[in-house]
Amino acid sequence: MRANRQVSFLIRLFQAVVLIGSLLGVLGGGVLSAQPTPAQTPSTSPTAPATAAAGPETSVLLPASTSVALPPPSSGNSSPLRLNIGFEGMGKPADVSIAIQLVVVMTLLTLAPSMVILMTSFTRIVIVLGFVRTAIGVPSAPSNQIVVGLSLFLTFFLMGPVFDRIQVEAVQPYMAGQVTSTEAFNKATVPLRDFMLKQTRTRDLEFFLQLGRFPPTRVDELPMRVVIPAFVISELQTAFQMGFMLFLPFLVVDFLVSSVLMALGMMMMPPAIVSLPFKLLLFVLVDGWHLVVKSLVDSFRL
């Protein structure tokens, strides 16, 4: 057992010696030549004067018959390593670095649903369509997918002029390299601010200015952190007012149906079941969806 351990130790020692020798050979190979050749000795080589005249670029002869070979001179095709410091970008406007731009783009993509919901006409449209569905008495028809999809398409329709203005004033100059990313972002917020200010009540703007302890500020200089919450509050107020007006005709139908059932002595009959067909008939006869969508579009002061 002890003999086996000694043999294995010797084998590992031999492998380590071989590995160290190979590393030294790689590091020192071609740099030092221990034995001189006849071509390297000035007494035996007829080309020794030519080698000495070649200068230190090719080889250096040492007195101990040892030559140190230097790398050959670079050819005409290869160029040495250079460090160039240029000022080509001095005439261009300074821009944000690519890494920061990627972070901003990823952040905007993450916040895009919230921006579509809170900074466009989507809030009012989806709330009013939900009120219509509830007032009729069919909370599952049309489905949520249809309501949200219709709200999105109506939002794109209403916000089309605003998006076109952003494309012309901010996106196209930025893609052409005429403005920086910061300037393009500032120009893109101007159409959105104008749209939101047209739909926002003055009372809501003053409320948030007081909460933020802002001094008296002009309308075109209002910060977005004041305009956005004021716009959302105004949109909620307007949507609930329209929802109340939508509930009134269907509420009258429910009163009439319940009064008739009470007069007939049918107190056990739920009025909602009887009034539902009449409310659907009323909504279809007056072309309700056309009236609702027309009222929504007209409610935005574009």
C-alpha positions in Angstrom: 0.0 0.0 0.0 2.8 2.4 0.9 4.7 1.4 -2.3 1.6 2.2 -4.4 1.4 5.7 -2.8 5.1 6.3 -3.5 4.6 5.3 -7.2 1.6 7.5 -7.6 3.5 10.4 -6.0 6.4 9.9 -8.3 4.0 9.8 -11.3 2.3 13.1 -10.3 5.7 14.7 -9.7 6.9 13.6 -13.1 3.7 15.0 -14.7 4.2 18.4 -12.9 7.8 18.6 -14.1 6.7 17.8 -17.7 4.0 20.5 -17.5 6.4 23.1 -16.1 8.9 22.3 -18.7 6.4 22.6 -21.5 5.2 26.0 -20.2 8.8 27.2 -20.0 9.4 26.0 -23.5 6.4 27.8 -24.8 7.3 31.0 -23.0 11.0 30.9 -24.0 10.8 29.1 -27.3 12.4 31.1 -30.2 13.8 33.8 -27.9 17.0 32.3 -26.5 19.1 29.8 -28.4 21.6 28.0 -26.1 23.9 26.5 -28.8 25.2 28.7 -31.6 25.1 27.6 -35.2 27.8 28.0 -37.7 25.8 30.8 -39.3 25.8 32.7 -36.1 29.6 32.6 -35.4 31.5 35.5 -37.0 34.7 33.3 -37.6 33.0 30.5 -39.6 30.1 32.3 -41.3 30.9 34.4 -44.3 27.7 36.4 -43.9 28.6 37.7 -40.4 29.5 41.2 -41.5 26.2 41.5 -43.3 24.4 40.4 -40.1 26.2 42.9 -38.0 25.6 45.6 -40.5 21.9 44.9 -40.5 21.5 46.7 -37.1 19.7 45.7 -34.0 16.4 45.1 -35.8 17.4 41.5 -36.8 19.8 40.0 -34.2 22.3 41.0 -31.5 25.5 38.9 -31.1 26.7 38.4 -27.5 30.2 37.5 -26.4 29.2 34.2 -24.9 28.2 32.8 -28.3 24.6 33.4 -27.4 22.3 35.3 -29.8 19.0 36.9 -28.9 16.7 36.9 -31.9 14.3 39.9 -32.1 11.0 39.8 -34.1 11.4 40.7 -37.8 10.5 44.2 -38.9 6.9 44.8 -39.9 6.0 44.4 -43.5 4.5 47.1 -45.6 1.0 45.6 -45.4 0.7 45.5 -41.6 0.4 48.8 -39.6 1.5 49.2 -36.0 -1.0 49.8 -33.1 -2.1 53.4 -33.0 -4.1 55.6 -30.7 -6.2 58.2 -32.5 -7.9 61.0 -30.6 -10.4 62.8 -32.9 -12.8 65.7 -32.5 -15.2 64.8 -35.4 -18.2 65.1 -33.1 -17.6 68.6 -31.9 -19.9 70.1 -34.5 -22.8 67.7 -33.7 -25.3 68.2 -30.8 -24.6 66.1 -27.7 -26.9 63.2 -27.3 -27.6 60.6 -24.6 -25.5 57.5 -24.7 -26.9 54.3 -26.3 -27.1 52.5 -23.0 -29.3 55.2 -21.5 -31.4 55.3 -24.6 -32.0 51.5 -24.3 -33.0 51.9 -20.7 -35.5 54.7 -21.6 -37.0 52.7 -24.4 -37.5 49.6 -22.2 -39.0 51.8 -19.5 -41.4 53.3 -22.0 -42.4 49.9 -23.3 -43.1 48.8 -19.8 -45.2 51.9 -19.1 -46.9 51.9 -22.5 -50.2 50.4 -21.3 -50.5 52.9 -18.5 -49.7 55.7 -20.9 -52.4 54.6 -23.3 -54.9 54.2 -20.5 -54.2 57.4 -18.6 -53.0 59.9 -21.2 -55.5 59.3 -24.0 -59.3 59.1 -24.5 -59.3 55.4 -23.5 -60.4 56.0 -19.9 -63.6 57.8 -20.7 -64.6 55.4 -23.6 -64.1 52.2 -21.7 -65.9 53.5 -18.6 -68.9 54.7 -20.6 -69.2 51.4 -22.6 -69.1 49.5 -19.3 -71.9 51.7 -17.9 -74.0 50.9 -21.1 -73.5 47.2 -20.5 -74.5 47.4 -16.8 -77.5 49.7 -17.5 -79.0 47.3 -20.0 -78.7 44.5 -17.4 -76.3 42.1 -19.4 -72.9 42.4 -17.6 -71.4 39.7 -19.9 -72.6 40.9 -23.3 -70.6 42.3 -25.0 -67.6 40.6 -23.5 -64.7 42.4 -21.9 -62.5 41.7 -25.0 -65.0 43.4 -27.3 -65.4 46.4 -25.0 -61.7 46.9 -24.6 -61.0 46.3 -28.3 -63.7 48.8 -29.4 -62.3 51.3 -26.8 -58.8 50.9 -28.3 -59.9 51.5 -31.9 -62.0 54.5 -30.9 -58.9 55.8 -29.0 -56.7 55.4 -32.0 -59.3 57.1 -34.1 -59.6 60.1 -31.8 -55.9 60.3 -31.1 -54.9 60.1 -34.7 -54.3 63.8 -35.2 -52.2 63.9 -32.0 -50.1 60.9 -33.1 -49.6 62.4 -36.6 -48.3 65.6 -35.0 -45.9 63.7 -32.8 -44.6 61.8 -35.8 -44.0 65.0 -37.8 -42.6 67.2 -35.0 -40.6 64.7 -32.9 -40.1 61.3 -34.5 -39.1 62.3 -38.0 -36.5 64.9 -37.0 -35.0 62.5 -34.5 -34.7 59.7 -37.1 -33.1 62.2 -39.5 -30.5 63.2 -36.8 -31.7 66.8 -36.7 -32.5 66.8 -32.9 -31.3 64.8 -29.9 -33.4 62.3 -28.0 -34.0 64.8 -25.2 -35.3 67.4 -27.6 -37.4 64.8 -29.4 -39.0 63.7 -26.1 -39.8 67.3 -25.2 -41.4 68.0 -28.5 -43.4 64.8 -28.3 -45.0 65.8 -25.0 -46.3 69.1 -26.4 -49.2 67.5 -28.5 -50.2 65.2 -25.6 -50.2 68.2 -23.2 -52.4 70.2 -25.5 -54.8 67.4 -25.9 -55.1 66.7 -22.2 -55.4 70.4 -21.3 -58.4 70.7 -23.7 -60.2 67.9 -21.7 -59.1 69.0 -18.2 -61.1 71.2 -16.0 -59.5 74.3 -14.5 -60.6 73.3 -11.0 -58.6 70.1 -11.2 -55.5 71.9 -12.5 -55.7 74.4 -9.6 -56.2 71.5 -7.1 -53.0 69.7 -8.1 -51.0 73.0 -8.3 -52.0 73.7 -4.7 -51.1 70.1 -3.7 -47.7 70.5 -5.3 -47.2 74.0 -3.9 -46.4 75.4 -7.3 -46.3 79.2 -7.9 -48.7 80.7 -10.4 -47.8 79.0 -13.7 -48.8 79.6 -17.2 -50.8 77.0 -19.0 -48.1 76.2 -21.6 -45.5 75.8 -18.8 -47.5 73.3 -16.6 -45.4 70.2 -15.8 -46.7 66.8 -16.8 -46.9 65.6 -13.2 -49.6 68.2 -12.8 -51.4 67.8 -16.1 -51.7 63.9 -16.1 -53.4 63.5 -12.7 -55.7 66.5 -13.4 -56.6 65.0 -16.7 -57.4 61.6 -15.2 -59.7 63.1 -12.6 -61.5 65.1 -15.2 -61.9 62.1 -17.4 -63.4 60.0 -14.5 -65.8 62.9 -13.7 -67.0 63.2 -17.3 -67.3 59.4 -17.7 -69.5 59.1 -14.6 -71.7 62.0 -15.7 -72.3 60.3 -19.1 -73.0 57.0 -17.3 -75.6 58.6 -15.2 -77.4 60.0 -18.2 -77.3 56.5 -19.8 -78.9 54.9 -16.7 -81.9 57.2 -16.7 -84.0 55.7 -19.6 -83.3 52.1 -18.5 -84.3 53.1 -14.9 -87.6 54.4 -16.2 -88.2 51.0 -17.9 -87.5 49.2 -14.7 -90.0 51.4 -12.8 -92.7 50.8 -15.3 -92.2 47.0 -15.3 -92.2 46.8 -11.5 -95.3 49.0 -11.3 -97.2 46.8 -13.8 -96.1 43.6 -11.9 -97.3 45.0 -8.6 -100.6 46.0 -10.2 -101.1 42.5 -11.5 -100.2 41.0 -8.2 -97.1 39.2 -9.5 -94.9 40.1 -6.6 -92.9 36.9 -6.8 -91.8 37.6 -10.4 -88.4 39.4 -10.5 -88.8 42.7 -12.4 -85.3 42.4 -13.9 -86.2 39.3 -15.9 -89.3 41.0 -17.3 -87.6 44.4 -18.0 -84.6 43.0 -19.7 -86.3 42.2 -23.1 -87.9 45.7 -23.1 -84.6 47.4 -22.4 -82.9 45.5 -25.2 -85.8 46.3 -27.5 -85.5 50.0 -26.6 -81.7 50.1 -27.1 -82.0 48.4 -30.5 -84.9 50.7 -31.7 -83.1 53.9 -30.9 -79.8 52.6 -32.4 -78.1 52.8 -29.1 -74.5 51.9 -30.1 -74.5 54.6 -32.7 -75.8 57.2 -30.3 -73.3 56.2 -27.6 -70.3 56.2 -29.9 -71.4 59.5 -31.5 -71.8 61.1 -28.0 -68.4 59.8 -27.0 -66.7 61.3 -30.1 -68.5 64.6 -29.8 -67.6 64.9 -26.1 -63.9 65.4 -26.9 -63.1 68.9 -27.8 -60.5 68.4 -30.5 
